[in-house]
Amino acid sequence: MRLGPLAAALIAGAILAGCATEEIEVDSAADEQGAQLFAERCSGCHTLEAGAADGSKPEGQVSGGERTNGPNFDTRKVEADDVLFAIRNGGFSGAIMPANIVVGEEAQAVADFLDKYSGRREGTGESSDDFGSGSVGN
């Protein structure tokens, strides 16, 4: 039996989604939805340990690199309003990050999750100023 392109893509996505080796680590059940959505929709490009997300950067690389290497939110502190802007507009440059990757209450849950859990590590060279200067999708 031959699978159509859509079926093959769905199967591949399901397989890749199941490859995560880390677990989501949050303080409360209220944070779980945002963490889960972040892991599902954002972890391919962004790093955040609390969301079991390693992004697309090679291990040890902190800044720069490929265009799909989104900001490392372990080291970059962001606020919910900035996250919502980036979600709605495809980052700040609009070049890479897909706009509206989550919407409505789901977008708010991701924004609240990042507001609470981002920026918990220091000393990597990324600053919160970068988030508002057009580099979210980069």
VENUR-V684479 format. One record per helix or strand of 3 or more residues. SS is the DSSP state (2 for helix, 1 for strand). FROM is the first residue (numbers start at 1). TO is the last residue. If there is no record, write none. Layout:
BEGIN
ss=SS from=FROM to=TO
ss=SS from=FROM to=TO
END
This chain:
BEGIN
ss=2 from=5 to=17
ss=2 from=29 to=41
ss=2 from=49 to=51
ss=2 from=80 to=89
ss=2 from=104 to=117
ss=2 from=128 to=131
END
